[in-house]
């Protein structure tokens, strides 16, 4: 054991992507269907950026976890199969990016079941990982995840290492793989005037320094580095080069293990 992790692992690094495509915009405002420039920017994510990301991960020899709304999976089935076929994780991210906190319990379960079916049909395996759109669960989300045999959630921010949460009746443990807005690309890069997203659109070098500093802290304390990105943002060429540089920087630290989220959850569940 090295701290909280088994063997010689000092900390784990999760490189994860929310492949939202156009769903996050359409859920925000259905009228955005009439904004072709906005939607083309979003569609760049699954159509152009994600294939590049897959090639970059292959070149770096590391696995990733991809959280995919059911609508995006339906409209890009070959991409979903390619992600799974290259050994990466395909996990649940709603159907059309519906934040659970905005739905009734009945509607939330309907969306959950729909996504399970779509992703399961495409990959041959039902997803066991979940990340809530907009990172806001409802009071019944954990119960529904437990009911539908999920192993982990990645939507809460209560630690910087995995921890157990309970859901279901009778209650059972799920692993929580916590996230944080600091390690999300959208606050740094999202810019869409027609949708009133007027973010800072920061320089990739500035974001590199922020993400690298957080990695150094997580490494020092031996915790879990959970980096969340969206292909439509991080997949722009200069930003993708920055991500590649960050991965290479992390590799210089001994005892770091790049893992899929599902594998970290399984390791934690089995008593890391």
TAMO-V667907 format. One record per residue. N is the residue number from 0. RES is the residue in three letters. PHI is phi in whole degrees, -180 to 180 (NA if undefined). Layout:
n:N res:RES phi:PHI
n:N res:RES phi:PHI
//
This chain:
n:0 res:UNK phi:NA
n:1 res:UNK phi:-127
n:2 res:UNK phi:71
n:3 res:UNK phi:-87
n:4 res:UNK phi:-107
n:5 res:UNK phi:-78
n:6 res:UNK phi:56
n:7 res:UNK phi:-104
n:8 res:UNK phi:-77
n:9 res:UNK phi:-89
n:10 res:UNK phi:-155
n:11 res:UNK phi:-111
n:12 res:UNK phi:-123
n:13 res:UNK phi:-109
n:14 res:UNK phi:-107
n:15 res:UNK phi:-125
n:16 res:UNK phi:-137
n:17 res:UNK phi:-99
n:18 res:UNK phi:-89
n:19 res:UNK phi:-74
n:20 res:UNK phi:54
n:21 res:UNK phi:-85
n:22 res:UNK phi:-67
n:23 res:UNK phi:-65
n:24 res:UNK phi:-74
n:25 res:UNK phi:-67
n:26 res:UNK phi:-70
n:27 res:UNK phi:-66
n:28 res:UNK phi:-159
n:29 res:UNK phi:-58
n:30 res:UNK phi:-66
n:31 res:UNK phi:-66
n:32 res:UNK phi:-60
n:33 res:UNK phi:-94
n:34 res:UNK phi:-114
n:35 res:UNK phi:-63
n:36 res:UNK phi:-69
n:37 res:UNK phi:-59
n:38 res:UNK phi:-70
n:39 res:UNK phi:-66
n:40 res:UNK phi:-63
n:41 res:UNK phi:-70
n:42 res:UNK phi:-67
n:43 res:UNK phi:-53
n:44 res:UNK phi:-59
n:45 res:UNK phi:-72
n:46 res:UNK phi:-83
n:47 res:UNK phi:-114
n:48 res:UNK phi:-75
n:49 res:UNK phi:-62
n:50 res:UNK phi:-57
n:51 res:UNK phi:-66
n:52 res:UNK phi:-62
n:53 res:UNK phi:-61
n:54 res:UNK phi:-65
n:55 res:UNK phi:-65
n:56 res:UNK phi:-63
n:57 res:UNK phi:-61
n:58 res:UNK phi:-63
n:59 res:UNK phi:-84
n:60 res:UNK phi:70
n:61 res:UNK phi:-128
n:62 res:UNK phi:-91
n:63 res:UNK phi:-133
n:64 res:UNK phi:-121
n:65 res:UNK phi:-121
n:66 res:UNK phi:-100
n:67 res:UNK phi:-125
n:68 res:UNK phi:-62
n:69 res:UNK phi:-58
n:70 res:UNK phi:-63
n:71 res:UNK phi:-64
n:72 res:UNK phi:-64
n:73 res:UNK phi:-63
n:74 res:UNK phi:-90
n:75 res:UNK phi:-137
n:76 res:UNK phi:-63
n:77 res:UNK phi:-66
n:78 res:UNK phi:-65
n:79 res:UNK phi:-61
n:80 res:UNK phi:-63
n:81 res:UNK phi:-66
n:82 res:UNK phi:-59
n:83 res:UNK phi:-66
n:84 res:UNK phi:-65
n:85 res:UNK phi:-87
n:86 res:UNK phi:93
n:87 res:UNK phi:-89
n:88 res:UNK phi:-85
n:89 res:UNK phi:-110
n:90 res:UNK phi:-129
n:91 res:UNK phi:-84
n:92 res:UNK phi:-146
n:93 res:UNK phi:78
n:94 res:UNK phi:-103
n:95 res:UNK phi:-125
n:96 res:UNK phi:62
n:97 res:UNK phi:-84
n:98 res:UNK phi:-63
n:99 res:UNK phi:-54
n:100 res:UNK phi:-64
n:101 res:UNK phi:-96
n:102 res:UNK phi:-115
n:103 res:UNK phi:-72
n:104 res:UNK phi:-56
n:105 res:UNK phi:-67
n:106 res:UNK phi:-68
n:107 res:UNK phi:-60
n:108 res:UNK phi:-67
n:109 res:UNK phi:-60
n:110 res:UNK phi:-65
n:111 res:UNK phi:-62
n:112 res:UNK phi:-63
n:113 res:UNK phi:-61
n:114 res:UNK phi:-65
n:115 res:UNK phi:-58
n:116 res:UNK phi:-65
n:117 res:UNK phi:-65
n:118 res:UNK phi:-68
n:119 res:UNK phi:-64
n:120 res:UNK phi:-65
n:121 res:UNK phi:-78
n:122 res:UNK phi:-103
n:123 res:UNK phi:84
n:124 res:UNK phi:-139
n:125 res:UNK phi:-66
n:126 res:UNK phi:-66
n:127 res:UNK phi:-116
n:128 res:UNK phi:-115
n:129 res:UNK phi:-139
n:130 res:UNK phi:-133
n:131 res:UNK phi:-75
n:132 res:UNK phi:-57
n:133 res:UNK phi:65
n:134 res:UNK phi:55
n:135 res:UNK phi:-141
n:136 res:UNK phi:-74
n:137 res:UNK phi:-102
n:138 res:UNK phi:-63
n:139 res:UNK phi:-108
n:140 res:UNK phi:-59
n:141 res:UNK phi:-66
n:142 res:UNK phi:-62
n:143 res:UNK phi:-68
n:144 res:UNK phi:-63
n:145 res:UNK phi:-65
n:146 res:UNK phi:-60
n:147 res:UNK phi:-102
n:148 res:UNK phi:68
n:149 res:UNK phi:-77
n:150 res:UNK phi:-95
n:151 res:UNK phi:-149
n:152 res:UNK phi:-123
n:153 res:UNK phi:-139
n:154 res:UNK phi:-138
n:155 res:UNK phi:-106
n:156 res:UNK phi:-132
n:157 res:UNK phi:-86
n:158 res:UNK phi:-163
n:159 res:UNK phi:-121
n:160 res:UNK phi:-142
n:161 res:UNK phi:-58
n:162 res:UNK phi:-149
n:163 res:UNK phi:-95
n:164 res:UNK phi:-125
n:165 res:UNK phi:-121
n:166 res:UNK phi:-156
n:167 res:UNK phi:98
n:168 res:UNK phi:-143
n:169 res:UNK phi:-70
n:170 res:UNK phi:-67
n:171 res:UNK phi:-136
n:172 res:UNK phi:-79
n:173 res:UNK phi:-122
n:174 res:UNK phi:-88
n:175 res:UNK phi:-100
n:176 res:UNK phi:-106
n:177 res:UNK phi:-69
n:178 res:UNK phi:-123
n:179 res:UNK phi:-161
n:180 res:UNK phi:-61
n:181 res:UNK phi:-59
n:182 res:UNK phi:-103
n:183 res:UNK phi:-125
n:184 res:UNK phi:-77
n:185 res:UNK phi:-61
n:186 res:UNK phi:-61
n:187 res:UNK phi:-88
n:188 res:UNK phi:-123
n:189 res:UNK phi:-66
n:190 res:UNK phi:-151
n:191 res:UNK phi:-151
n:192 res:UNK phi:-56
n:193 res:UNK phi:-66
n:194 res:UNK phi:-103
n:195 res:UNK phi:60
n:196 res:UNK phi:-103
n:197 res:UNK phi:-113
n:198 res:UNK phi:-68
n:199 res:UNK phi:-74
n:200 res:UNK phi:45
n:201 res:UNK phi:-74
n:202 res:UNK phi:-66
n:203 res:UNK phi:-55
n:204 res:UNK phi:-64
n:205 res:UNK phi:-66
n:206 res:UNK phi:-68
n:207 res:UNK phi:-55
n:208 res:UNK phi:-64
n:209 res:UNK phi:-66
n:210 res:UNK phi:-69
n:211 res:UNK phi:-67
n:212 res:UNK phi:-63
n:213 res:UNK phi:-66
n:214 res:UNK phi:-62
n:215 res:UNK phi:-59
n:216 res:UNK phi:-66
n:217 res:UNK phi:-64
n:218 res:UNK phi:-64
n:219 res:UNK phi:-59
n:220 res:UNK phi:-90
n:221 res:UNK phi:68
n:222 res:UNK phi:-111
n:223 res:UNK phi:-125
n:224 res:UNK phi:-93
n:225 res:UNK phi:-115
n:226 res:UNK phi:-94
n:227 res:UNK phi:-111
n:228 res:UNK phi:-137
n:229 res:UNK phi:-122
n:230 res:UNK phi:-53
n:231 res:UNK phi:-66
n:232 res:UNK phi:-102
n:233 res:UNK phi:-70
n:234 res:UNK phi:-80
n:235 res:UNK phi:-62
n:236 res:UNK phi:-53
n:237 res:UNK phi:-66
n:238 res:UNK phi:-72
n:239 res:UNK phi:-66
n:240 res:UNK phi:-64
n:241 res:UNK phi:-64
n:242 res:UNK phi:-63
n:243 res:UNK phi:-61
n:244 res:UNK phi:-65
n:245 res:UNK phi:-65
n:246 res:UNK phi:-60
n:247 res:UNK phi:-64
n:248 res:UNK phi:-65
n:249 res:UNK phi:-61
n:250 res:UNK phi:-63
n:251 res:UNK phi:-76
n:252 res:UNK phi:-93
n:253 res:UNK phi:-69
n:254 res:UNK phi:84
n:255 res:UNK phi:-92
n:256 res:UNK phi:-120
n:257 res:UNK phi:-79
n:258 res:UNK phi:-142
n:259 res:UNK phi:-71
n:260 res:UNK phi:-59
n:261 res:UNK phi:-62
n:262 res:UNK phi:-75
n:263 res:UNK phi:-66
n:264 res:UNK phi:-61
n:265 res:UNK phi:-64
n:266 res:UNK phi:-63
n:267 res:UNK phi:-68
n:268 res:UNK phi:-63
n:269 res:UNK phi:-91
n:270 res:UNK phi:96
n:271 res:UNK phi:-58
//
